[in-house]
């Protein structure tokens, strides 16, 4: 990837748009990566970002408008019922897979599929790096509210090594988790021969421009398959699989859960990969209330560092670093993500959202910092060096030892 420059000659990293723009309706900027990127198994591919239209509004806000006005939800629900009628089992077999952690979204999705629509879901969980106490408690409550579950806990030695490499090479410590999670539900579905897979929220909620392709075959190929199965061209944590084997003492079995499928493997499986949020109008706060009521879900007693919310993504102690590294690379922290979503769902207005971003977006997640460093096996010195060298000059400026964003939604 050749780096570009801004008009003022500032370097632009990661293939991001050189000119920073903020959405007129929410607090998101055009530096936000696509929420469900295609599989890019090389470290040099430019980042695809959220689409902004000519009126300066992001695609997630446009989708929120459609949810409120033009989508016929009655028709969509009928489509859901037709689909479920085709798959519902009457003989004790599982008839759908719901991947998730037992958080509010998978709690809501699995419970409503089972109790309102009479399905028989098998839930599948790809374990967090380090369970938080509340995350483990919520996971247990979910199962005890009436679900069979397969928990896949990856090889800890391999997972922490890949996480470290992804942090050091890409400043994306969550990449191995994301890949493992992406494939876990599908791999179990294939093993049990359950073609119907349900996620909760649709990626369109967060500005995925290729969602319409979920209804087409193109999406599944982009999402689950790699063009090549050559270990020299597939990268994990910024290192080719070939080098992971050669230089880090791993073998192909160690990496199997992170690897994309081949066209051939997936091609013969009649997968129906669906988002419940496509069929019924999704509201994260309502999903939260529903999960509290029905699957024993509990929010945290205190707000999550870097934001003001208490109930989203709280099951993994390392999760705050996923958002913090996003803040460093794209200038968008966790409060931005929460506020943008709440503006779209009419929980707060834009002015309140801007104030929340100003107050919390920059906050460093110190609570599990030591555990995160220990998990990856790196020093604090190395952590800080990687953080600072990942800052793109078009987003950040250093002023007497303090880093400052050049562009923020609040100035
Ligand atoms: Zn927006």
Boltz pocket constraint, residues with backbone or C-beta under 6 A from the ligand:
constraints:
  - pocket:
      binder: B
      contacts: [[A, 23], [A, 24], [A, 25], [A, 26], [A, 27], [A, 28], [A, 57], [A, 58], [A, 59], [A, 60], [A, 61], [A, 62]]
      max_distance: 6.0
